[in-house]
């Protein structure tokens, strides 16, 4: 089984999701912490493994 990395475009907006409350935002760079609860955000295109 082959694995592949997700495509990356530095100028594109990506969706990020809060690991605690589930809030989502679109941004061109990592937003850091969630504005609602202060927890870490993750890029939704990356696997949760």
C-alpha positions as CSV (number, residue, x, y, z in Angstrom):
1,X,0.0,0.0,0.0
2,X,1.4,3.4,-1.0
3,X,1.0,6.5,1.2
4,X,1.2,10.0,-0.1
5,X,1.6,13.4,1.4
6,X,-1.2,15.9,1.0
7,X,-0.6,18.6,-1.6
8,X,0.7,21.9,-0.3
9,X,0.1,25.4,-1.7
10,X,1.6,28.1,0.5
11,X,-0.9,30.7,-0.8
12,X,-4.0,28.7,-0.3
13,X,-6.4,28.9,2.7
14,X,-6.7,25.7,4.7
15,X,-9.3,24.7,7.3
16,X,-8.1,24.3,10.8
17,X,-10.0,22.6,13.6
18,X,-9.8,23.0,17.4
19,X,-8.8,19.7,19.1
20,X,-11.0,20.5,22.1
21,X,-14.2,22.3,21.1
22,X,-14.3,21.6,17.3
23,X,-14.3,25.2,16.2
24,X,-13.1,25.5,12.5
25,X,-11.4,28.4,10.8
26,X,-9.9,29.0,7.3
27,X,-6.5,30.5,7.2
28,X,-3.4,30.6,5.0
29,X,-1.1,29.9,7.9
30,X,-1.5,28.0,11.2
31,X,-3.7,30.0,13.5
32,X,-2.0,28.8,16.7
33,X,-4.6,28.5,19.4
34,X,-8.4,28.4,19.2
35,X,-10.0,31.9,19.8
36,X,-12.9,30.3,21.7
37,X,-11.2,28.0,24.2
38,X,-7.4,28.4,23.8
39,X,-6.6,24.8,22.8
40,X,-4.4,23.7,19.9
41,X,-5.6,23.8,16.3
42,X,-4.8,21.2,13.6
43,X,-5.0,21.2,9.8
44,X,-8.1,19.2,8.9
45,X,-6.3,17.7,5.8
46,X,-3.7,15.9,8.0
47,X,-4.6,12.5,9.4
48,X,-5.2,12.1,13.1
49,X,-2.8,9.2,13.5
